[in-house]
Amino acid sequence: MSLMKSLARVAAGVMLAKGIGTMMKNAQNRPQSGGGRSSGGLLDELFGNNTGGAGSRSTGSGGLGDMLGQVLGGRTGSGSAYGGPNSPRSAGTAQGGLGGLLDQLAGPRGRSGGSGGLGGVLGGAAAGGLGGILGDLLGGRGGAQAQAPEGSTGGLAQKGAQPQNDASFGELFNEALATGDEPSTAPTPEQNALAGLMLRAMIQAAKSDGEIDEQEKAKLMSEFGELDDEERAFIREQMAAPVNAAALAREVPEGFGPQIYLMSLMAIEFDNRKEAEYLHELAQNLGLDKETVNGIHQKVGVTSLYA
């Protein structure tokens, strides 16, 4: 299984466990002003007297398919509906959905799996001695492998990968998320490695309120049925790792901060002060200004972080 499929499965589980899909649906159905932004902001709401606010949790009765349909902005069950390889394409980007947002936020350098885009950014960094999770995922090149803990992933990004393709990251992710299966075009190792980094970001964000409780773990683990032992070990390792926004940000290649922030945002429930503090800390460490952060929140229809 590629890490692209693993990311889609975990994203589905995290969004189900944390309830963001239903929260986004409710936010999109409420009358809004100022381009969809609240007059205050999530930090103001949680640090002031109004801790329920627009970001309070809602459970809803829809299943995973309905929830993901709201998140993606359309149907579930067809990769082509979300910008898969058989759908209309524009400039190598996904057409809508969460994958489309990822492609938009990446900018031109991160959209391609070839040597001139994502491959050049991540592959070049790994060959030059990148440490941490990206170096480990891409084959352990760099200083990280000699100190890799037991259960580390080695060359996990090579699994289910091909050297090059003409599909954007967002296209492949949309298809995997919509179908719950491998994208019809195999990702590159670099696209897999970015998926692995996004996995770490989502899991860490889901823990930012203090813990993933047993009910949330059960929902999350229910999405892991098809993962192999190596993939499960990688995800268990990320679930056990301490929450550290600064350490995560140090792993993010230049230009990919907005994508990592977006995937972190998708795992946040918006009902806890610690979550708002975590998003603020992550944004600062990623070098994202308030306007950029609020713009990402606006794109997915959730409460702005800043007033």
ZAVO-844036 format. One record per residue (C-alpha): residue number from 1; residue in three letters; z, y, x. Coordinates in nm, 2 decimals. Layout:
// ZAVO-844036
{num=NUM residuo=ala z=Z y=Y x=X}
...
***
This chain:
// ZAVO-844036
{num=1 residuo=met z=0.00 y=0.00 x=0.00}
{num=2 residuo=ser z=-0.08 y=0.35 x=0.13}
{num=3 residuo=leu z=0.18 y=0.62 x=0.14}
{num=4 residuo=met z=-0.03 y=0.81 x=-0.10}
{num=5 residuo=lys z=0.04 y=0.55 x=-0.37}
{num=6 residuo=ser z=0.41 y=0.54 x=-0.26}
{num=7 residuo=leu z=0.43 y=0.92 x=-0.30}
{num=8 residuo=ala z=0.28 y=0.90 x=-0.64}
{num=9 residuo=arg z=0.53 y=0.63 x=-0.75}
{num=10 residuo=val z=0.83 y=0.81 x=-0.60}
{num=11 residuo=ala z=0.71 y=1.14 x=-0.75}
{num=12 residuo=ala z=0.70 y=0.98 x=-1.09}
{num=13 residuo=gly z=1.04 y=0.83 x=-1.05}
{num=14 residuo=val z=1.20 y=1.15 x=-0.92}
{num=15 residuo=met z=1.05 y=1.36 x=-1.19}
{num=16 residuo=leu z=1.17 y=1.11 x=-1.45}
{num=17 residuo=ala z=1.52 y=1.08 x=-1.30}
{num=18 residuo=lys z=1.57 y=1.46 x=-1.27}
{num=19 residuo=gly z=1.40 y=1.56 x=-1.59}
{num=20 residuo=ile z=1.17 y=1.83 x=-1.46}
{num=21 residuo=gly z=0.88 y=1.72 x=-1.67}
{num=22 residuo=thr z=1.06 y=1.78 x=-2.00}
{num=23 residuo=met z=1.21 y=2.10 x=-1.86}
{num=24 residuo=met z=0.86 y=2.23 x=-1.77}
{num=25 residuo=lys z=0.73 y=2.14 x=-2.11}
{num=26 residuo=asn z=1.01 y=2.35 x=-2.27}
{num=27 residuo=ala z=0.95 y=2.64 x=-2.03}
{num=28 residuo=gln z=0.58 y=2.64 x=-2.11}
{num=29 residuo=asn z=0.65 y=2.65 x=-2.48}
{num=30 residuo=arg z=0.88 y=2.94 x=-2.47}
{num=31 residuo=pro z=0.76 y=3.30 x=-2.52}
{num=32 residuo=gln z=0.74 y=3.46 x=-2.17}
{num=33 residuo=ser z=0.70 y=3.81 x=-2.03}
{num=34 residuo=gly z=0.60 y=3.95 x=-1.70}
{num=35 residuo=gly z=0.35 y=3.68 x=-1.61}
{num=36 residuo=gly z=0.58 y=3.39 x=-1.70}
{num=37 residuo=arg z=0.87 y=3.51 x=-1.48}
{num=38 residuo=ser z=1.22 y=3.57 x=-1.61}
{num=39 residuo=ser z=1.37 y=3.92 x=-1.58}
{num=40 residuo=gly z=1.64 y=3.78 x=-1.35}
{num=41 residuo=gly z=1.57 y=3.46 x=-1.16}
{num=42 residuo=leu z=1.73 y=3.12 x=-1.10}
{num=43 residuo=leu z=1.97 y=3.25 x=-0.84}
{num=44 residuo=asp z=2.09 y=3.53 x=-1.07}
{num=45 residuo=glu z=2.13 y=3.29 x=-1.36}
{num=46 residuo=leu z=2.33 y=3.03 x=-1.17}
{num=47 residuo=phe z=2.54 y=3.28 x=-0.98}
{num=48 residuo=gly z=2.60 y=3.50 x=-1.29}
{num=49 residuo=asn z=2.76 y=3.42 x=-1.62}
{num=50 residuo=asn z=2.45 y=3.25 x=-1.77}
{num=51 residuo=thr z=2.45 y=2.90 x=-1.61}
{num=52 residuo=gly z=2.26 y=2.74 x=-1.90}
{num=53 residuo=gly z=1.96 y=2.96 x=-1.92}
{num=54 residuo=ala z=1.60 y=2.87 x=-1.90}
{num=55 residuo=gly z=1.67 y=2.61 x=-1.63}
{num=56 residuo=ser z=1.91 y=2.39 x=-1.83}
{num=57 residuo=arg z=1.85 y=2.03 x=-1.86}
{num=58 residuo=ser z=1.66 y=1.88 x=-2.15}
{num=59 residuo=thr z=1.63 y=1.51 x=-2.21}
{num=60 residuo=gly z=1.35 y=1.48 x=-2.47}
{num=61 residuo=ser z=1.23 y=1.15 x=-2.61}
{num=62 residuo=gly z=0.89 y=1.11 x=-2.44}
{num=63 residuo=gly z=0.81 y=0.84 x=-2.19}
{num=64 residuo=leu z=0.70 y=0.87 x=-1.83}
{num=65 residuo=gly z=0.34 y=0.90 x=-1.94}
{num=66 residuo=asp z=0.41 y=1.20 x=-2.17}
{num=67 residuo=met z=0.63 y=1.36 x=-1.90}
{num=68 residuo=leu z=0.36 y=1.33 x=-1.63}
{num=69 residuo=gly z=0.10 y=1.45 x=-1.87}
{num=70 residuo=gln z=0.30 y=1.78 x=-1.91}
{num=71 residuo=val z=0.34 y=1.81 x=-1.53}
{num=72 residuo=leu z=-0.02 y=1.74 x=-1.46}
{num=73 residuo=gly z=-0.15 y=1.95 x=-1.75}
{num=74 residuo=gly z=-0.36 y=1.68 x=-1.91}
{num=75 residuo=arg z=-0.40 y=1.31 x=-1.99}
{num=76 residuo=thr z=-0.25 y=1.03 x=-1.79}
{num=77 residuo=gly z=-0.43 y=0.71 x=-1.72}
{num=78 residuo=ser z=-0.76 y=0.82 x=-1.57}
{num=79 residuo=gly z=-0.80 y=0.93 x=-1.21}
{num=80 residuo=ser z=-1.12 y=1.11 x=-1.28}
{num=81 residuo=ala z=-0.94 y=1.34 x=-1.53}
{num=82 residuo=tyr z=-0.73 y=1.48 x=-1.24}
{num=83 residuo=gly z=-1.00 y=1.54 x=-0.98}
{num=84 residuo=gly z=-1.04 y=1.19 x=-0.84}
{num=85 residuo=pro z=-1.35 y=1.10 x=-0.63}
{num=86 residuo=asn z=-1.57 y=1.05 x=-0.94}
{num=87 residuo=ser z=-1.48 y=1.38 x=-1.10}
{num=88 residuo=pro z=-1.65 y=1.72 x=-1.05}
{num=89 residuo=arg z=-1.54 y=1.88 x=-0.73}
{num=90 residuo=ser z=-1.55 y=2.23 x=-0.59}
{num=91 residuo=ala z=-1.52 y=2.31 x=-0.22}
{num=92 residuo=gly z=-1.34 y=1.98 x=-0.15}
{num=93 residuo=thr z=-1.04 y=2.04 x=-0.37}
{num=94 residuo=ala z=-0.89 y=1.87 x=-0.67}
{num=95 residuo=gln z=-0.97 y=2.02 x=-1.01}
{num=96 residuo=gly z=-0.63 y=2.10 x=-1.17}
{num=97 residuo=gly z=-0.31 y=1.91 x=-1.20}
{num=98 residuo=leu z=-0.04 y=1.89 x=-0.93}
{num=99 residuo=gly z=-0.29 y=1.78 x=-0.67}
{num=100 residuo=gly z=-0.50 y=2.09 x=-0.75}
{num=101 residuo=leu z=-0.19 y=2.31 x=-0.68}
{num=102 residuo=leu z=-0.13 y=2.12 x=-0.36}
{num=103 residuo=asp z=-0.49 y=2.19 x=-0.24}
{num=104 residuo=gln z=-0.46 y=2.56 x=-0.34}
{num=105 residuo=leu z=-0.14 y=2.61 x=-0.16}
{num=106 residuo=ala z=-0.27 y=2.43 x=0.16}
{num=107 residuo=gly z=-0.55 y=2.67 x=0.23}
{num=108 residuo=pro z=-0.87 y=2.57 x=0.39}
{num=109 residuo=arg z=-0.72 y=2.40 x=0.70}
{num=110 residuo=gly z=-0.52 y=2.15 x=0.51}
{num=111 residuo=arg z=-0.78 y=2.03 x=0.25}
{num=112 residuo=ser z=-0.99 y=1.80 x=0.45}
{num=113 residuo=gly z=-0.91 y=1.46 x=0.59}
{num=114 residuo=gly z=-1.16 y=1.52 x=0.87}
{num=115 residuo=ser z=-1.10 y=1.64 x=1.22}
{num=116 residuo=gly z=-1.15 y=2.00 x=1.12}
{num=117 residuo=gly z=-0.88 y=2.01 x=0.86}
{num=118 residuo=leu z=-0.56 y=1.81 x=0.80}
{num=119 residuo=gly z=-0.66 y=1.55 x=1.06}
{num=120 residuo=gly z=-0.69 y=1.83 x=1.32}
{num=121 residuo=val z=-0.35 y=1.98 x=1.23}
{num=122 residuo=leu z=-0.14 y=1.66 x=1.21}
{num=123 residuo=gly z=-0.33 y=1.43 x=1.43}
{num=124 residuo=gly z=-0.35 y=1.69 x=1.71}
{num=125 residuo=ala z=0.02 y=1.76 x=1.68}
{num=126 residuo=ala z=0.11 y=1.39 x=1.70}
{num=127 residuo=ala z=-0.11 y=1.33 x=2.00}
{num=128 residuo=gly z=0.06 y=1.63 x=2.17}
{num=129 residuo=gly z=0.40 y=1.47 x=2.14}
{num=130 residuo=leu z=0.52 y=1.55 x=1.78}
{num=131 residuo=gly z=0.87 y=1.42 x=1.72}
{num=132 residuo=gly z=1.05 y=1.33 x=1.40}
{num=133 residuo=ile z=0.90 y=1.18 x=1.09}
{num=134 residuo=leu z=0.54 y=1.28 x=1.13}
{num=135 residuo=gly z=0.52 y=1.14 x=1.49}
{num=136 residuo=asp z=0.68 y=0.82 x=1.37}
{num=137 residuo=leu z=0.46 y=0.78 x=1.07}
{num=138 residuo=leu z=0.14 y=0.84 x=1.27}
{num=139 residuo=gly z=0.23 y=0.57 x=1.51}
{num=140 residuo=gly z=0.54 y=0.67 x=1.70}
{num=141 residuo=arg z=0.35 y=0.89 x=1.95}
{num=142 residuo=gly z=0.57 y=1.16 x=2.10}
{num=143 residuo=gly z=0.94 y=1.17 x=2.18}
{num=144 residuo=ala z=1.07 y=1.03 x=1.85}
{num=145 residuo=gln z=0.98 y=0.67 x=1.90}
{num=146 residuo=ala z=1.21 y=0.60 x=2.19}
{num=147 residuo=gln z=1.50 y=0.71 x=1.98}
{num=148 residuo=ala z=1.38 y=0.58 x=1.64}
{num=149 residuo=pro z=1.66 y=0.43 x=1.44}
{num=150 residuo=glu z=1.65 y=0.08 x=1.31}
{num=151 residuo=gly z=1.43 y=0.06 x=1.00}
{num=152 residuo=ser z=1.20 y=0.34 x=1.11}
{num=153 residuo=thr z=0.84 y=0.32 x=1.00}
{num=154 residuo=gly z=0.64 y=0.30 x=1.31}
{num=155 residuo=gly z=0.28 y=0.33 x=1.22}
{num=156 residuo=leu z=0.33 y=0.32 x=0.84}
{num=157 residuo=ala z=0.07 y=0.60 x=0.79}
{num=158 residuo=gln z=-0.20 y=0.36 x=0.92}
{num=159 residuo=lys z=-0.14 y=0.12 x=0.63}
{num=160 residuo=gly z=-0.42 y=0.13 x=0.37}
{num=161 residuo=ala z=-0.59 y=0.41 x=0.56}
{num=162 residuo=gln z=-0.94 y=0.48 x=0.69}
{num=163 residuo=pro z=-1.02 y=0.71 x=0.99}
{num=164 residuo=gln z=-1.20 y=0.98 x=0.78}
{num=165 residuo=asn z=-1.30 y=1.06 x=0.43}
{num=166 residuo=asp z=-1.44 y=1.35 x=0.23}
{num=167 residuo=ala z=-1.16 y=1.37 x=-0.03}
{num=168 residuo=ser z=-0.89 y=1.63 x=-0.03}
{num=169 residuo=phe z=-0.52 y=1.54 x=-0.03}
{num=170 residuo=gly z=-0.49 y=1.68 x=-0.38}
{num=171 residuo=glu z=-0.77 y=1.46 x=-0.52}
{num=172 residuo=leu z=-0.62 y=1.14 x=-0.38}
{num=173 residuo=phe z=-0.27 y=1.23 x=-0.50}
{num=174 residuo=asn z=-0.39 y=1.32 x=-0.85}
{num=175 residuo=glu z=-0.57 y=0.99 x=-0.89}
{num=176 residuo=ala z=-0.27 y=0.79 x=-0.75}
{num=177 residuo=leu z=-0.03 y=0.98 x=-0.98}
{num=178 residuo=ala z=-0.25 y=0.94 x=-1.29}
{num=179 residuo=thr z=-0.33 y=0.57 x=-1.25}
{num=180 residuo=gly z=-0.01 y=0.45 x=-1.07}
{num=181 residuo=asp z=-0.24 y=0.27 x=-0.82}
{num=182 residuo=glu z=-0.42 y=0.33 x=-0.49}
{num=183 residuo=pro z=-0.68 y=0.60 x=-0.50}
{num=184 residuo=ser z=-1.03 y=0.47 x=-0.50}
{num=185 residuo=thr z=-1.09 y=0.65 x=-0.17}
{num=186 residuo=ala z=-0.85 y=0.54 x=0.10}
{num=187 residuo=pro z=-0.66 y=0.82 x=0.26}
{num=188 residuo=thr z=-0.67 y=0.90 x=0.63}
{num=189 residuo=pro z=-0.36 y=0.83 x=0.84}
{num=190 residuo=glu z=-0.30 y=1.21 x=0.85}
{num=191 residuo=gln z=-0.31 y=1.23 x=0.47}
{num=192 residuo=asn z=-0.07 y=0.93 x=0.46}
{num=193 residuo=ala z=0.16 y=1.11 x=0.70}
{num=194 residuo=leu z=0.17 y=1.42 x=0.49}
{num=195 residuo=ala z=0.25 y=1.20 x=0.19}
{num=196 residuo=gly z=0.54 y=1.06 x=0.38}
{num=197 residuo=leu z=0.67 y=1.41 x=0.46}
{num=198 residuo=met z=0.64 y=1.50 x=0.10}
{num=199 residuo=leu z=0.83 y=1.18 x=0.01}
{num=200 residuo=arg z=1.11 y=1.30 x=0.24}
{num=201 residuo=ala z=1.10 y=1.65 x=0.08}
{num=202 residuo=met z=1.12 y=1.52 x=-0.28}
{num=203 residuo=ile z=1.41 y=1.27 x=-0.21}
{num=204 residuo=gln z=1.61 y=1.54 x=-0.02}
{num=205 residuo=ala z=1.56 y=1.79 x=-0.29}
{num=206 residuo=ala z=1.67 y=1.54 x=-0.55}
{num=207 residuo=lys z=1.99 y=1.49 x=-0.36}
{num=208 residuo=ser z=2.06 y=1.87 x=-0.31}
{num=209 residuo=asp z=2.29 y=1.88 x=-0.61}
{num=210 residuo=gly z=2.53 y=1.66 x=-0.42}
{num=211 residuo=glu z=2.40 y=1.31 x=-0.49}
{num=212 residuo=ile z=2.16 y=1.09 x=-0.67}
{num=213 residuo=asp z=2.38 y=0.93 x=-0.93}
{num=214 residuo=glu z=2.35 y=0.57 x=-1.03}
{num=215 residuo=gln z=2.14 y=0.64 x=-1.34}
{num=216 residuo=glu z=1.90 y=0.85 x=-1.14}
{num=217 residuo=lys z=1.89 y=0.58 x=-0.87}
{num=218 residuo=ala z=1.80 y=0.32 x=-1.14}
{num=219 residuo=lys z=1.52 y=0.53 x=-1.27}
{num=220 residuo=leu z=1.39 y=0.60 x=-0.92}
{num=221 residuo=met z=1.41 y=0.24 x=-0.80}
{num=222 residuo=ser z=1.22 y=0.12 x=-1.11}
{num=223 residuo=glu z=0.92 y=0.29 x=-0.97}
{num=224 residuo=phe z=0.94 y=0.09 x=-0.64}
{num=225 residuo=gly z=0.84 y=-0.25 x=-0.77}
{num=226 residuo=glu z=0.51 y=-0.28 x=-0.57}
{num=227 residuo=leu z=0.64 y=-0.13 x=-0.24}
{num=228 residuo=asp z=0.66 y=-0.37 x=0.05}
{num=229 residuo=asp z=0.96 y=-0.41 x=0.28}
{num=230 residuo=glu z=0.85 y=-0.15 x=0.53}
{num=231 residuo=glu z=0.80 y=0.11 x=0.26}
{num=232 residuo=arg z=1.13 y=0.03 x=0.09}
{num=233 residuo=ala z=1.30 y=0.06 x=0.43}
{num=234 residuo=phe z=1.14 y=0.40 x=0.48}
{num=235 residuo=ile z=1.25 y=0.53 x=0.14}
{num=236 residuo=arg z=1.60 y=0.38 x=0.17}
{num=237 residuo=glu z=1.63 y=0.56 x=0.50}
{num=238 residuo=gln z=1.53 y=0.89 x=0.34}
{num=239 residuo=met z=1.78 y=0.84 x=0.05}
{num=240 residuo=ala z=2.06 y=0.78 x=0.30}
{num=241 residuo=ala z=1.97 y=1.08 x=0.53}
{num=242 residuo=pro z=2.18 y=1.39 x=0.50}
{num=243 residuo=val z=2.04 y=1.69 x=0.31}
{num=244 residuo=asn z=1.92 y=1.94 x=0.58}
{num=245 residuo=ala z=1.67 y=2.20 x=0.48}
{num=246 residuo=ala z=1.64 y=2.34 x=0.83}
{num=247 residuo=ala z=1.56 y=2.00 x=0.98}
{num=248 residuo=leu z=1.30 y=1.93 x=0.72}
{num=249 residuo=ala z=1.14 y=2.27 x=0.77}
{num=250 residuo=arg z=1.11 y=2.20 x=1.15}
{num=251 residuo=glu z=0.90 y=1.89 x=1.07}
{num=252 residuo=val z=0.65 y=2.09 x=0.86}
{num=253 residuo=pro z=0.32 y=2.18 x=1.04}
{num=254 residuo=glu z=0.22 y=2.54 x=1.02}
{num=255 residuo=gly z=0.04 y=2.62 x=0.70}
{num=256 residuo=phe z=0.20 y=2.34 x=0.49}
{num=257 residuo=gly z=0.52 y=2.51 x=0.39}
{num=258 residuo=pro z=0.41 y=2.60 x=0.04}
{num=259 residuo=gln z=0.30 y=2.24 x=-0.03}
{num=260 residuo=ile z=0.64 y=2.10 x=0.09}
{num=261 residuo=tyr z=0.82 y=2.36 x=-0.12}
{num=262 residuo=leu z=0.62 y=2.27 x=-0.43}
{num=263 residuo=met z=0.70 y=1.90 x=-0.40}
{num=264 residuo=ser z=1.07 y=1.98 x=-0.34}
{num=265 residuo=leu z=1.06 y=2.20 x=-0.65}
{num=266 residuo=met z=0.93 y=1.91 x=-0.86}
{num=267 residuo=ala z=1.25 y=1.72 x=-0.78}
{num=268 residuo=ile z=1.49 y=1.99 x=-0.88}
{num=269 residuo=glu z=1.67 y=2.00 x=-1.21}
{num=270 residuo=phe z=1.76 y=2.37 x=-1.22}
{num=271 residuo=asp z=2.11 y=2.32 x=-1.37}
{num=272 residuo=asn z=2.32 y=2.34 x=-1.05}
{num=273 residuo=arg z=2.40 y=2.62 x=-0.81}
{num=274 residuo=lys z=2.36 y=2.39 x=-0.51}
{num=275 residuo=glu z=2.00 y=2.33 x=-0.61}
{num=276 residuo=ala z=1.92 y=2.70 x=-0.62}
{num=277 residuo=glu z=2.10 y=2.74 x=-0.28}
{num=278 residuo=tyr z=1.89 y=2.46 x=-0.14}
{num=279 residuo=leu z=1.56 y=2.60 x=-0.25}
{num=280 residuo=his z=1.66 y=2.94 x=-0.11}
{num=281 residuo=glu z=1.75 y=2.78 x=0.23}
{num=282 residuo=leu z=1.44 y=2.57 x=0.23}
{num=283 residuo=ala z=1.22 y=2.87 x=0.16}
{num=284 residuo=gln z=1.38 y=3.08 x=0.43}
{num=285 residuo=asn z=1.34 y=2.80 x=0.69}
{num=286 residuo=leu z=0.98 y=2.75 x=0.59}
{num=287 residuo=gly z=0.92 y=3.12 x=0.63}
{num=288 residuo=leu z=0.82 y=3.18 x=0.27}
{num=289 residuo=asp z=0.88 y=3.52 x=0.13}
{num=290 residuo=lys z=1.02 y=3.58 x=-0.22}
{num=291 residuo=glu z=0.68 y=3.67 x=-0.37}
{num=292 residuo=thr z=0.53 y=3.34 x=-0.25}
{num=293 residuo=val z=0.82 y=3.14 x=-0.38}
{num=294 residuo=asn z=0.82 y=3.30 x=-0.72}
{num=295 residuo=gly z=0.44 y=3.25 x=-0.73}
{num=296 residuo=ile z=0.49 y=2.88 x=-0.68}
{num=297 residuo=his z=0.75 y=2.86 x=-0.96}
{num=298 residuo=gln z=0.51 y=3.06 x=-1.19}
{num=299 residuo=lys z=0.22 y=2.81 x=-1.12}
{num=300 residuo=val z=0.43 y=2.52 x=-1.25}
{num=301 residuo=gly z=0.59 y=2.72 x=-1.54}
{num=302 residuo=val z=0.95 y=2.71 x=-1.43}
{num=303 residuo=thr z=1.22 y=2.98 x=-1.38}
{num=304 residuo=ser z=1.16 y=3.20 x=-1.08}
{num=305 residuo=leu z=1.40 y=3.16 x=-0.79}
{num=306 residuo=tyr z=1.43 y=3.54 x=-0.72}
{num=307 residuo=ala z=1.47 y=3.84 x=-0.95}
***
